[in-house]
Amino acid sequence: MEAEPNPRELLLAQSEEGLNALHMVTKENHVVLLQALWFWAEQVQHNANKLKKKLFLAKDKYGNTAWHPVASFGRLETLMILYNSVTDAELNLEELLLAQLLLAQFRVSQKFFPGIFF
């Protein structure tokens, strides 16, 4: 007898590179799939915001969140959907963006000044 797949586990599952469904959808700029993903997150858990936070804050093996490809490639529509989702999920956007800015600053410093920690 096969076990039923757990939708919550499917949404949080990661590839070998640490990418979850949200990473992949934002990386490829699939706006419709992004909206469907948020809808499914609301359907599979009583506390949908908790699941959304886990999806949004998950990092791949390089430390990137789903926000990175959106910002890197200037995908405005996807950015707006993520922003609205962050607001709906009650994430502290300022805290999240500050953490990402500090990570980016560290990466740049390591590129130009390897071995020196700022």
C-alpha positions in Angstrom: 0.0 0.0 0.0 1.5 3.3 -1.1 1.6 6.2 1.4 -0.2 9.4 0.3 2.2 12.2 -0.4 2.1 15.0 2.2 1.4 18.3 0.4 3.3 20.3 3.0 6.4 18.1 2.6 6.1 18.4 -1.2 6.1 22.2 -1.0 9.1 22.3 1.4 11.1 19.5 -0.5 14.4 20.6 -1.8 16.6 19.6 -4.7 20.2 18.7 -4.4 21.1 22.4 -4.7 18.7 23.2 -1.9 16.0 24.7 -4.1 12.4 24.4 -3.1 9.4 25.0 -5.3 9.4 28.7 -4.5 13.1 29.1 -5.5 12.4 27.3 -8.8 9.2 29.3 -9.6 10.9 32.7 -8.9 14.1 31.7 -10.7 12.1 30.9 -13.9 9.7 33.9 -13.4 6.6 31.8 -13.5 4.1 34.3 -12.1 1.0 32.0 -12.5 2.8 29.2 -10.7 3.9 31.5 -8.0 0.3 32.5 -7.3 -0.8 28.8 -7.4 2.0 27.9 -5.0 0.8 30.5 -2.4 -2.8 29.2 -2.9 -1.7 25.6 -2.2 0.3 26.8 0.8 -3.0 28.2 2.2 -4.8 25.0 1.5 -2.4 22.5 3.1 -1.9 23.9 6.5 -4.1 25.6 9.1 -1.4 28.0 9.8 -0.6 28.9 6.2 1.6 31.9 7.2 4.0 29.6 9.0 4.4 27.5 5.9 4.8 30.6 3.7 7.5 31.9 6.0 9.4 28.6 5.8 9.1 28.6 2.0 10.1 32.2 1.7 13.0 32.1 4.2 14.4 28.8 2.9 17.9 29.1 1.5 19.6 27.0 -1.2 23.1 25.6 -0.7 24.5 29.0 -1.6 22.5 30.9 1.0 20.0 32.4 -1.5 16.3 32.8 -0.8 13.6 33.0 -3.5 14.1 36.8 -3.3 17.5 36.7 -5.0 16.7 35.7 -8.6 13.8 38.2 -8.5 16.0 41.0 -7.4 18.9 39.9 -9.6 16.9 39.8 -12.8 14.6 42.8 -12.1 11.3 40.8 -12.3 8.9 43.5 -11.1 5.6 41.5 -11.3 7.1 38.6 -9.4 8.7 41.0 -6.9 5.3 42.5 -6.2 3.7 39.1 -5.7 6.5 38.2 -3.3 6.2 41.5 -1.5 2.4 41.1 -1.0 2.9 37.5 0.1 5.5 38.6 2.7 3.1 41.2 3.9 0.3 38.6 4.1 2.5 36.1 5.9 3.4 38.8 8.5 7.1 38.6 7.8 9.2 41.5 8.9 10.3 42.7 5.4 12.8 45.3 6.7 14.5 42.6 8.8 14.6 40.2 5.9 16.0 42.7 3.4 18.6 43.8 5.9 19.8 40.2 6.4 20.0 39.8 2.6 21.9 43.1 2.2 24.4 42.1 4.9 24.8 38.7 3.1 25.4 40.4 -0.2 27.8 42.8 1.3 29.8 39.9 2.9 29.9 38.1 -0.4 31.3 41.2 -2.2 33.9 41.7 0.5 35.0 38.1 0.2 35.3 38.4 -3.6 37.6 41.4 -3.4 39.2 40.8 0.0 39.3 37.0 0.5 40.0 35.8 4.0 39.2 39.2 5.6 36.0 39.4 7.6 34.3 42.8 7.9 
